[in-house]
Amino acid sequence: MSEQLFKVTIDNITVEVPAGTTILHAARQIGGEVAPPAMCYYSKLEGSGGKCRTCLVEVSKGSEKDPRPMPKLVASCRTTVMDGMEVKNITSPKVLDARAGVVEFLLINHPLDCPVCDQAGECHLQDLSYEHGKEETRYEFQRRTFPKVDLGDKIQLHMTRCIMCFRCVFTADQLTEKREHGILDRGDHAQIATFIQKNLHNEFIGNVIDVCPVGALTDKTFRFKNRVWFTKPVDAHRDCENCCGEAQLWMRGDEVFRVTARKDEWGEVKEASNGKTGWICNTCRFDKKEAKDWVIDGPSKINRHSVISQGHYVGLQKPTETLPNVLHGRQPKLLMDIHSVSEVNKQNIELSALDRPAHSTDFK
């Protein structure tokens, strides 16, 4: 028996989708600006969605059988299509006005620390605020703040940036054997936390970093080491007994700065070659930080309209060293040690070997 297909029109574009498909998934089949943004929904996580309200759309026609419009805007990630349904997203002034209000609400307590946030350049809230945000805030009260918390030796929680999307909770609940963090308190006091400051110990807990749409959960092995747009993303794989072993390396030269799961144009983890979701284990994410640990497949294609999409690299071939050719095969020699002849630096201090910024005490 053939699968029943429904015709749904979104922003004057008609597409046929199976019965039970949500408006958001139907819009994603069309792609582009027709697809509403989503901050809390994650297709790989059961029960996600319906919390951030950024995917609100206007249903101007319910179906062929009941053409009446829906009286209020609906969350596209939770509303299934009907045959003959007509939906307005970017063509509806109501939707654009409501989305601007939702973004303003999300930014009420969010700190303006994009210049120092590691999520900058791949932050969904950054993109959302650029497209639908206002120039200034009307909020006059003190913003809520939280101290930074180390959830183990690899993950740091910056709750001040959190927008309470609950993705990390669903990830730990469905992907790991034991969830040790969740939502504490209620209302404007609600926060993501662990009970009595427990650490998150699980082989797959590092995936909470990938699903976080903002910079609330960050990789401590990558914090403040580089800007994401200065690195080049490449697809790589390795034989791993714990996960699919298919990951994305963020490199600068030969150095691997971080390892993440491969993501699609919606910012969600891609499916692996085995047909399952491409979650990666902590070993691949945190411990394999050298290029020799991986087999590089080629440059990653970034589809999102972000600054990192400019990093398309045609090839990975390193430029050849020209000095040996000029010197007829001889290697260059060190003719002078600047540290021994300089009258500025102290001779017993190697500035390049310092693990901190140089101070006045390092110079004569």
C-alpha positions, 0 to 999 in steps of 0.5 A, a space after each residue: 500500500 502506497 504511503 499517503 501524501 499531503 499537499 501543503 503550501 508554505 510561503 506560496 511553495 507547494 510540497 508533498 509530504 507523508 502524513 504525520 510530517 510536521 510543518 517544520 520538516 515540510 518547510 525544511 524540504 523546501 529549504 532556504 528562508 522558508 524553513 523557520 528557525 528552531 532553537 530547542 527542536 532537535 530531530 534526533 532527540 525525542 520530545 524536543 521542541 515546543 519551548 523556544 517558540 522561534 518557529 511560530 508560523 501562521 496557518 492561513 488555511 487548515 485543510 481542504 476539508 476545513 479551510 478555516 485559518 487557525 486563530 493563533 500562531 502555532 509552533 511548526 515543530 509540534 504541528 503536523 500538516 493536513 492535506 491542503 494546508 496553507 502556511 505563512 512564514 516569512 510572508 506573514 507580518 504577524 510571524 515576523 513581529 512575533 519572532 522579533 518579540 521571542 528573540 527579544 525575550 531570549 536576549 533579556 538575560 543573555 550577556 553581550 559577550 560575543 567577542 569572548 564567547 567560543 560559540 561566536 561564528 556558529 551560534 544560532 542565537 547570534 544568527 537569530 538576533 542578527 535577522 530578527 533582533 532589535 537595535 536596543 533592549 527595553 529591559 530595565 531590570 538587572 539581568 540574572 547571572 550565574 557563576 561558571 561551573 565545571 561539569 567534569 574536567 572537559 565541560 564547562 557550564 556558563 548558565 548565564 548564556 543558557 536559553 533553557 532549550 533543554 537539548 542537553 537534558 534530552 541528550 543525556 537522558 536518551 544517549 547516556 546510561 545515567 543522566 546526572 544533570 537537569 532543570 532545577 528550580 522554577 520560573 525565572 530561577 530555573 537553571 540547568 545544573 547537577 545535583 550537589 555539583 556532581 560531574 558528568 561522567 559518561 562516554 557520550 556526555 560530550 555530545 551535550 556540547 554539540 547540541 547546545 545552540 548557544 555558548 552555555 556548554 563549551 569544550 574546556 580543551 578548546 576554550 579561548 584557543 582560537 576563533 572558529 573562522 580561523 580554523 578549517 573544518 575537515 571531515 575525518 574518520 577513524 576506527 573506534 570501538 565506541 562510536 561511528 568514528 566519523 567526526 569533523 576536525 577543526 584544524 589550523 595548519 597541521 594542528 587539531 584544535 577541536 573535534 566535533 560531530 558532523 552537522 547538517 545545514 540545520 546545525 544538527 548531527 548528521 547520520 553516519 555511514 551506518 545509518 545511525 545518528 553520528 554521535 561521537 564518544 569522548 575518546 574521539 572528541 577529547 583525546 584524539 587531537 592529532 592529525 595522525 589519529 585520523 584519516 582525513 576525507 576532505 574539506 567539510 561543506 558548511 551550508 549555514 549562512 555563517 562566517 564559517 561558511 567562508 572557509 571552503 578549502 579546495 585542497 589540503 596540500 601543504 605548500 612545499 618548502 622553498 629554501 632547500 631548493 634554493 640551497 641545493 638540498 641543504 637545510 637552513 641553519 640558525 645563524 644567530 640566536 636572537 635571545 643571546 644577542 638582544 639587548 631587550 629580552 632577558 637572556 634566560 627567558 624564551 618569550 615563545 616558550 611562555 605559557 602566558 602573556 609577556 610582562 614587563 619583568 621579562 624585559 630589561 
